[in-house]
Amino acid sequence: MNVAGVVKDWLLIAFSWSVIKDTVTPLNLFGYALAFLGVAYYNHSKLQALKAKETQKKAAQADEEAGKLLEEREGDGMGKKSESQD
């Protein structure tokens, strides 16, 4: 919601500047640029965290599947050995 609020503020400022011809000072522009960089960094860090979590989840699933396959193979190997002993 905070990010959406910042974007809404930018749109309001752009409207104010273009339609109403309100003045925008260099200090205002610096503040807008700083806010933009903050939002971009926030989105980037959220995306990286989401990708890392997804990668970790996929690795855990692959490990779980590999463990199940090993258990099945070991179970099949023991079953064959006991059959050959009979």
C-alpha positions in Angstrom: 0.0 0.0 0.0 2.9 2.4 0.7 4.3 1.8 -2.7 0.9 2.5 -4.3 0.7 5.7 -2.3 4.0 6.9 -3.6 3.0 6.2 -7.2 -0.3 8.0 -6.6 1.6 11.0 -5.3 3.8 11.1 -8.4 0.7 11.1 -10.6 -0.8 13.9 -8.6 2.4 15.9 -8.9 2.6 15.3 -12.6 -1.0 16.3 -13.1 -0.4 19.4 -10.9 2.7 20.4 -12.9 1.3 19.8 -16.4 -2.4 20.9 -16.1 -2.3 23.5 -13.3 1.2 24.7 -14.1 2.4 24.5 -10.5 6.1 25.1 -10.0 8.5 22.3 -9.3 11.7 23.2 -7.7 15.0 21.4 -8.0 14.6 20.3 -4.4 11.2 18.8 -5.3 12.8 16.9 -8.2 15.6 15.6 -6.0 13.0 14.3 -3.5 10.9 12.7 -6.3 14.1 11.0 -7.6 15.0 9.8 -4.2 11.5 8.4 -3.6 11.7 6.7 -7.0 15.0 5.1 -6.2 13.6 3.9 -2.9 10.6 2.3 -4.5 12.8 0.7 -7.2 15.2 -0.7 -4.5 12.2 -2.0 -2.5 10.7 -3.8 -5.5 14.1 -5.2 -6.5 14.8 -6.6 -3.0 11.3 -8.1 -2.8 11.8 -9.8 -6.2 15.2 -11.2 -5.2 13.7 -12.6 -1.9 10.8 -14.2 -3.8 13.2 -15.8 -6.3 15.5 -17.1 -3.5 12.5 -18.5 -1.7 11.2 -20.2 -4.9 14.6 -21.7 -5.6 14.9 -23.0 -2.1 11.4 -24.5 -2.3 12.3 -26.3 -5.6 15.6 -27.6 -4.2 13.7 -29.0 -1.2 11.2 -30.7 -3.5 14.0 -32.2 -5.6 15.8 -33.5 -2.5 12.5 -35.0 -1.2 11.9 -36.7 -4.5 15.4 -38.0 -4.7 15.1 -39.4 -1.2 11.9 -41.2 -2.1 13.5 -42.7 -5.2 16.4 -44.0 -3.1 14.1 -45.5 -0.6 12.2 -47.3 -3.4 15.4 -48.6 -5.0 16.6 -49.8 -1.6 13.3 -51.5 -0.9 13.3 -53.1 -4.4 16.9 -54.3 -3.9 16.1 -55.9 -0.5 13.0 -57.5 -1.9 15.0 -59.2 -4.7 17.7 -60.4 -2.3 15.1 -62.0 0.0 13.4 -63.7 -3.0 16.7 -65.1 -4.3 17.5 -66.5 -0.8 14.3 -68.5 -0.7 
